[in-house]
Amino acid sequence: MKHKAITIYGRVQGVGFRYYTKLKADLLGIRGFVKNQPDGSVYIEAEADGDAMNEFLALCRKGPPLARVTNMEVAGSASSGYENFRIR
């Protein structure tokens, strides 16, 4: 099980990024949450097995059609034991 803290920058608020993330997380069996940050970025905590996590990270780099991701920071951390994926 991998746990990642992900911060996504660019045009990522007001374009359906959180809903896109929730849809993809549910499809891949990812657990955690996504939320908008005051600085205009989107913050995600995600837990999953290796292949699902790698696919999820690739989808986050792309984002929904109206988004423009300019940078993505990913850091590993200890698992938090999330039961599902939520929008905060």
N, C-alpha and C positions, 0 to 999 in steps of 0.2 A: 504494500500500500504506500503510495506516494502522497505527500501533502505539499501543495504549492501555494504561495502567496503571490498573486499576480496583479500588477498595476498596469493599466493600459491608458496611453495618452493619445491625443489627437482629437478629431471630431467624433467623440464617443458618447456624448450625452445628447438627448433629444432625437436620437436616430434609431431607437429600439434596441440598443446594445444589451441592456439587462434582460429583455425578453428573449432575444436571440440566444444569449448565454444560457438562460434557463432551459430553453428548448433543446439545445445541443447537450447540455449536461444531463437532462432526463434521458435523452436518446442513448447516451454513452454510459449511463450508470454512475455519473459523477455526483459526489456529495459535497456540500459546502454552501457558499452564498456569494451573491454579487450585490454591490451597492455603488451608487454615485458618490464621488468625493467632492468636497467644496471647491477644489482647485480645477474641476472640470474633467478629471480622470475617472476611470472606473476601477474599483478594487474587487478582486475575486479571491476567495479561499476555496481551494478545490482538493478533494481526496479521491484517488482512484488507483487502479492497477496500472502498470507501465504503459501498455498499448493504448488504453483508453485515455490516459493522461496525455500522451504524445499527440493523439488525434485532437483532443480538446484544446491543447495549446496552439496547434496549427489553426484551428477554427477561430480562436480568440485573436490570433494575429491578423486574420482576414476581416472578421466582423461582418455585420449585416450590410446590405447593399449601400445604404446611405452613410455608413461610417467611413472614416479615413484614419486608420491606425498609423501613428507616426513613430511610436516607441512602445515597447512592452518590456517590463522588468519582471523577472521571475526569480523567486527565492524559495528554497526548500526549508521546511520546518517540521516540527513534531506533529503527529496526527492529533486531530481534535475530536475524532469520533462522531462526525456529523451523520445524521440518519437520512437526510435527503438534501435537495438543493433548493435554496430559497432566494427570492429577491428581497432585499432589505431597503 
